[in-house]
Amino acid sequence: MPDRVPARNEWGDRFGYSRAVRVGDLIEVAGTTAPGDSAYEQARAALAAIEAALKELGASLSDVVRTRMFVVDIAADGEDVGRAHGEVLGPVKPATAMYGVTGLLRPEMLVEIEATAAVTKVL
């Protein structure tokens, strides 16, 4: 099993990072953005990309213990991003935080999500 998933985008090599890294039972998934016409669509697509990275490292969304959501216009889009998070991770209920930020790498990016997973089950 690999210990990291490459960032399959234009920034991975240029900025020197991986999409996800596994160290023992801990997996850290880097900030993930995705295309979409709305913050909700972008959040759903980012969570799907996080799920795919976890799968490559032998984990699943049920192993997620923490997420962080970065939202450019939290007043306008926070509820929709939270709804997307709840639809995907509601049964898991990881610890989470949502932050309002002044911007992301590109102006069309409205939300970025990070995740931490622990493959050992919480007791």
N, C-alpha and C positions, 0 to 999 in steps of 0.2 A: 504494500500500500504506500502511495506517495506521502511525503510529509508536508507538501505544499501544492497549492493550485495556482498556476500562473495567472496573472492578470491578462486576460486576452483582449486588451484594448491598446490604444495608441500610447497610453501613459505607463503601462507596466514596466517596460524596459527603460523608457526615458526617465521615469521618476524612481525606478529601482524598487518595485514592491510586488508582492504576490496578492492574489485575490484572497487566499486563505492559507494559514499555516497551522499545522498540528504539531504539538509538543506533548507527547504522552496522551493523556485523555483530554487535554485542553485544545480547543480550536478557536482561533481568532479569525474572523472574517473582516477584511478591510472595508472601509466606507464604500458602499455600492450605490451607484446611480444607474438609471435605466431610462430609455426613451418613453415618451407618452405625452398625450395632449394635456393631461391634468396631473396634479400632485397625487391624486388617488391612483391613476394608472401607473405613474412612475413608481410609487411605493409598492404596488402589487408586483410590478416587473422586477424591482430591486429585490424584493423578498423571494421571488422565484429564482433569481440568480444566486442569492445566498443559499437557498435550498440545494441548488445544483452543486455549488462548491462544497457544501457539507457532505453531500452524497459521495463526491469524489474522494473524500477523506474518511469514509466509513461512518458517517453520522447522519442525523436527520434533524428536521425542525424540532422534534420532540426532545432533543438534547440541548436546545438553546436555553441558556440561563440568564442572558443579559442582552439587551438591544439598546441602541442609541439612534434616535431619529433627529436629523438636522433638517430644518424646514426654513426655506427662504422667507416666505410670508406666513408666519405661524398664525396670525390672526385670521387670514383668509383660508389657509389650507390645513391648519393643524387638525381640525376635526376629521377631514377626509383622510389624512395620513394615518391618524389614530384608528379610524374605521378599517382601513386596509390592514393595519397591523393586527387589529383584533380579529378580523376575518381569518387571517393566516395563522396567527400565534395565540389566539384566544384560549384554546384548550391547554396550551403549554403555560401560559401566564408567566413569562420571564420577567425578571426585574427590568425596568426600562426607564428611559428619560427621553424627553423631546425638547430640543433646543431651537430657538429662533436664531438664525444666522443671517448675516448681511449678504451673503452670496455664496455660490459654489463655482466650480471651475469654468463652467459655461453658463451664459445667461438663461438658456432654456432648461437648465437643471433646476428643479424645484425642491427636490428632496434627496437626501443621502442617508443610507442606513448601514450601521455596523452591527455585528452580532458576535457573541461569545458562546461557545457550546462546550459542555463537559460531557464526555461520553459515559463516564461513570454516573450512574443514576443517583439523583438526590434522594436521600432517605426521608 
